[in-house]
Amino acid sequence: MDIRKKCLNLLQLAKSYHRVFWGVLALLFLCLFSSCFFFAQENSGTAEAATEIEQLANNIRRYYQNRPDYWGLSTQMVLDKNIYPNKMLENNQLVGHFGNPVLVGNGLNADVLMPGSRHFDIIYKDLNKKQCVGLASFKFSRDFWLGISEISVISDGQSQPFTWDDEKNGLPIQKNRAKAVCKGNNTIIWHYEQ
């Protein structure tokens, strides 16, 4: 009789652990699913936008590889010579993955590069905070960084340059610094050296 009671107790204990086991398993699955969904939402489009930046820069460098400088480089020239990645053309303008204007040239206004210019800028305008943080702190490939001398983030009229020799605002940009700098309306300028 005592053994029978112990067996029943063990059976009830096993059933209760069984429920707990499946409950914990369901909770873990739910947490995993929601974190994957959040991660996908947070990074949606950032990798594609980063890829188009790399492709555009590589196309420009390849086009100018046998020239002494970037003389004449401008957004219009990139369009005229079909140097852009195909996905970026929309209504005869360069448009980024997020639907933002993209310019090529010198500085914020993407001025046409003059003779002797040994650098060029790719300018991504009208980025919201999430897009700005994602692109500014994106983990680009090692090859990408070889040509970058500076990245400037212009947010709500305030410009913050990031350079290799700046301890606080150094390259590559850390996510916490990007979050601190990116605000409402943002522009990112990637400054490439020859």
C-alpha positions in Angstrom: 0.0 0.0 0.0 2.8 2.3 0.8 4.5 1.6 -2.5 1.3 2.2 -4.4 1.0 5.6 -2.7 4.6 6.5 -3.6 4.1 5.4 -7.2 1.0 7.6 -7.4 2.9 10.6 -5.9 5.8 10.1 -8.4 3.3 9.9 -11.3 1.6 13.2 -10.2 5.1 14.8 -9.7 6.1 13.7 -13.2 2.9 15.1 -14.7 3.4 18.4 -13.0 7.0 18.6 -14.2 5.8 17.6 -17.6 3.5 20.7 -17.7 6.3 22.9 -16.3 8.7 21.5 -18.9 6.4 22.3 -21.8 5.5 25.7 -20.3 9.2 26.7 -20.1 9.8 25.3 -23.6 6.9 27.4 -25.0 8.2 30.5 -23.2 11.7 30.0 -24.6 10.3 29.6 -28.1 8.2 32.7 -27.7 11.2 34.7 -26.5 13.3 33.4 -29.3 10.7 34.2 -31.9 10.0 37.7 -30.6 13.7 38.6 -30.4 14.3 37.3 -34.0 11.3 39.4 -35.2 12.6 42.5 -33.3 16.1 42.0 -34.7 14.8 41.6 -38.3 12.6 44.7 -37.9 15.5 46.8 -36.4 17.9 45.8 -39.2 15.4 45.6 -42.1 17.0 47.3 -45.1 20.3 48.3 -43.4 22.3 45.6 -45.0 20.8 46.3 -48.4 21.6 50.0 -48.0 25.1 49.3 -46.9 25.6 47.0 -49.9 24.5 49.6 -52.3 27.0 52.1 -50.7 29.8 49.7 -51.2 28.8 48.9 -54.8 28.4 52.6 -55.7 31.9 53.4 -54.2 33.5 50.4 -56.0 31.9 51.3 -59.3 33.2 54.9 -59.0 36.7 53.7 -58.1 36.7 51.2 -61.0 35.6 53.9 -63.5 38.4 56.3 -62.3 41.1 53.7 -61.7 43.2 54.7 -64.8 42.7 58.4 -64.2 44.9 60.7 -62.1 42.0 62.2 -60.1 38.2 62.4 -59.8 37.9 65.4 -62.0 34.3 65.8 -63.2 32.7 63.4 -60.8 29.2 64.4 -59.9 25.8 62.8 -59.3 24.8 63.7 -62.9 28.0 62.1 -64.3 27.3 58.9 -62.3 23.9 58.8 -63.9 25.1 59.7 -67.4 27.9 57.0 -67.3 25.7 54.4 -65.6 28.1 53.9 -62.8 25.4 53.3 -60.1 23.9 50.0 -59.0 20.8 49.4 -61.1 18.5 49.3 -58.1 19.4 52.9 -57.3 17.9 54.5 -60.4 14.4 56.0 -59.9 12.9 58.8 -62.0 16.4 59.6 -63.4 17.7 60.2 -59.9 19.9 58.3 -57.5 17.7 56.9 -54.7 18.9 54.8 -51.8 17.3 51.7 -50.4 15.3 53.7 -47.9 13.9 55.9 -50.7 16.3 58.7 -49.8 18.2 61.0 -52.2 21.8 59.9 -52.8 24.3 62.4 -54.1 27.9 62.0 -55.3 30.5 64.8 -55.4 32.2 67.0 -53.0 30.7 68.0 -49.6 27.1 68.3 -48.5 25.9 69.9 -51.7 27.8 67.3 -53.8 29.7 69.9 -55.9 31.3 68.7 -59.1 34.9 67.6 -58.4 37.6 69.9 -59.9 40.9 68.9 -61.5 43.3 67.5 -59.0 40.6 66.2 -56.7 41.8 63.0 -55.0 38.7 62.3 -53.0 34.9 62.0 -53.4 31.9 61.9 -51.2 28.8 59.7 -51.2 25.9 61.6 -49.5 22.8 59.9 -48.1 20.2 62.4 -47.3 16.8 62.4 -45.4 17.5 59.4 -43.1 15.4 58.9 -40.0 17.1 58.2 -36.7 16.8 54.4 -37.0 18.3 54.4 -40.6 21.0 56.8 -39.6 22.1 54.7 -36.6 22.0 51.5 -38.6 24.1 52.8 -41.5 26.5 54.8 -39.5 27.3 51.9 -37.2 27.1 49.2 -39.8 29.8 46.5 -39.7 31.2 47.1 -43.2 33.7 44.7 -44.7 37.4 45.3 -44.2 37.9 46.3 -47.8 35.3 49.0 -47.4 37.2 50.7 -44.7 40.5 50.9 -46.7 39.1 53.8 -48.8 37.3 55.8 -46.1 39.1 58.7 -44.5 36.1 60.2 -42.7 32.3 59.9 -42.1 30.3 62.9 -41.2 26.8 62.6 -39.7 24.8 65.8 -40.1 21.7 65.7 -37.8 19.3 68.6 -37.4 21.9 71.1 -38.6 24.7 69.8 -36.4 27.7 68.1 -38.1 29.8 65.5 -36.4 32.9 64.1 -38.2 34.2 60.6 -37.3 37.9 60.0 -38.2 40.5 57.4 -37.6 42.5 59.4 -35.1 39.7 60.7 -33.0 39.4 58.7 -29.7 35.8 59.7 -28.9 34.4 59.9 -32.5 36.6 57.3 -34.2 36.0 55.0 -37.1 34.4 52.6 -37.3 31.5 54.3 -35.6 30.2 52.6 -32.5 26.5 52.1 -32.1 26.2 54.1 -28.9 27.9 57.1 -30.6 25.6 56.8 -33.6 22.6 56.8 -31.3 23.9 59.9 -29.6 24.6 61.8 -32.8 21.6 60.7 -35.1 18.5 62.7 -34.4 15.4 63.5 -36.5 16.5 64.3 -40.0 20.0 63.0 -40.9 22.6 63.0 -43.7 25.6 60.7 -43.7 28.6 61.6 -45.9 31.2 58.9 -46.6 34.5 60.6 -47.6 36.6 58.4 -49.9 40.3 59.0 -50.6 42.0 57.8 -53.8 
